Amino acid sequence: MRVEVNARTYEELLRKLEGLDDNVREVYVSLRPTKEVVVKILENAPNVEKISCPPSLYPRVSKKVIAALKQLGIQLVPEKKPRGRPRKYDEETLRLVRELADKGTPIREISTRLGIPLRTVYYLVRGEVRR
């Protein structure tokens, strides 16, 4: 099981790490994994195999902490998380909108059929959202 622990302070992070259990295999912490944080993770989740943190904090992790985790067979890796607002419509929906428009289906019908606002369908059909 994978657990994400997000906190603003180390006190809050250590408190939230109390809730881990034996089923946890991966832990993501939003703050730099210090010796105290790693000890708390290992106390509460002894079966952990991987600990990850933001890539900006990874270079600041102590070499001793990394070496100790490596000796225990636990990976410490930087994990890039997507930034910004998540997309509202998935790739399949976008493809379907464009496909229907290419076949000549009226924009209003596409909007009604898929439950997408009319203005958004126009936006998608014009191709302003290309990925």
Residue pairs with C-beta under 8 A, 6 or more apart in sequence:
1 23
1 24
1 25
1 26
2 24
2 25
2 26
2 27
2 28
3 20
3 24
3 26
3 27
3 28
3 45
4 28
4 30
5 13
5 16
5 17
5 27
5 28
5 29
5 30
6 30
7 13
7 16
7 29
7 30
7 31
10 31
10 34
10 36
10 37
13 29
13 30
13 31
13 37
14 36
14 37
14 40
17 29
17 37
17 40
17 41
17 44
18 40
18 44
19 44
20 27
20 41
20 44
20 45
21 44
21 45
22 45
22 46
22 47
23 47
24 44
24 45
24 47
24 48
25 47
25 48
25 49
25 50
26 48
26 49
26 50
26 51
26 52
27 41
27 45
27 48
27 50
27 51
27 52
28 51
28 52
28 53
28 79
29 37
29 41
29 51
29 52
29 53
30 53
30 54
31 37
31 53
31 57
32 53
32 57
32 60
32 61
33 41
33 51
33 53
33 57
33 61
33 65
33 76
34 62
34 65
35 62
35 64
35 65
38 51
38 65
38 68
38 69
41 48
41 51
42 48
42 72
48 74
49 73
49 74
49 75
50 74
50 75
50 76
50 77
51 69
51 74
51 75
51 76
51 77
52 76
52 77
52 78
52 79
53 61
53 76
53 78
53 79
54 78
54 79
54 81
55 78
55 79
55 80
57 78
58 76
58 77
58 78
61 76
65 76
66 76
69 75
69 76
70 76
89 97
89 116
89 124
91 131
93 114
93 116
94 124
94 129
94 131
96 114
97 110
97 114
97 116
97 121
97 124
97 125
98 124
98 125
98 127
100 109
100 110
100 113
101 107
101 110
101 121
101 125
107 118
107 121
107 122
107 125
108 118
110 116
110 121
110 125
111 117
111 118
111 120
111 121
114 121
116 124
123 129
